[in-house]
Amino acid sequence: MNAMGHRSGFSARGRHVVCFGEVMAELAGLEAGTVRVGVGGDTFNTAVYLARLGTSVSYATALGRDHFSGRIRKRMASEAVRDDLVATSDDRNCGLYAIEVDDAGERSFTYWRAQSAARQFFDLAGSEAALSAMANADVLYLSGITLSIFPETSQRNRIIDLARSVRRRGGHVVFDTNYRPAGWSSGAAARDAISALRPHVSIALPTFEDEQALFGFESVEECVGYWRQADVAEVVVKHGLQGAWSEADNAWIAPPEIIAPVDTTGAGDSFNAGYLHARLNGASCQDAIVAAHKLAAVVLGVRGALLPADVPLPTWTKGLDKQNV
């Protein structure tokens, strides 16, 4: 039986998703010598793809009053990502990162975010109202990067309390480990924070390489076992060309088509969006993974985390048990 349908009934239409994290100004194209200024961030990328697919979504973060923060707000409006949960800092700007892509499409990042407004979120006016609204979310989407931008244990505990509140009120908490060592003081700090959040997660969407680097897992089965020990209802493990392991189906679901990546930036974020959108519209876990693979394949074929707005996306259509493009 479909694991989420059996354990938590995650299939209702019309659910609103709240994504929480940091959105930054993005510098891309450095390897080609032509710098493009864009917008990105792991949970924000997922929010954008959810909105483009037709899912109602808000983004929770903090921005400044600087020019780039203004560009981000305009981008949110153009993407139909609601900004009702965005707090504003008077003395900090948005973060900044640069992407470089090698000949194989693999990306590397350089960040300037230590003093970003997002890290001040819990201290800003409006954050308490935002947190109260977030606690009532139908679906709360977080990542390991969300946890890492808040260096104090007390701040991370507030995120854990938020996740606990969402679950208690019948909502779902979706989590992608998305482990980036540079964002943490140590691997132990990352493991402690993620382990504390784990009991309040209902859907885990990790990438095996991240889990392996952080926890030392030697197999996907070990990874799945870690999440199921906390009674996480649904576990999907992304693993490159092998596809994604569906714990509900006890099987690998391979991508329908293998493509040579132009740029891997945002592929996992788009996979998560495709999966959640399909599940929210009644797809089985297996069919949702296929939907996610198809969306990620489109993203892999274009430079940048966010596709141009005129690029059509594969969308899940309930009742046809297939995707329409």
Secondary structure, 3 states (H helix, E strand, C coil): CCHHHHHCCCCCCCCCEEEECCCEEEEECHHHCCCEEEEECHHHHHHHHHHHHCCCEEEEEEECCCHHHHHHHHHHHHCCCEEEEEEECCCCCCCEEEEEECCCCCEEEEEECCCCHHHHHHHCCCHHHHHHHHHCCCEEEEEHHHHHCCCCHHHHHHHHHHHHHHHHCCCEEEEECCCCHHHCCCHHHHHHHHHHHHHHCCEECCEHHHHHHHHCCCCHHHHHHHHHCCCCCEEEEECHHHCEEECCCCEEECCCCCCCCCCCCCHHHHHHHHHHHHHHCCCCHHHHHHHHHHHHHHHHCCCCCCCCCCCCCCEEECCCCEEEC
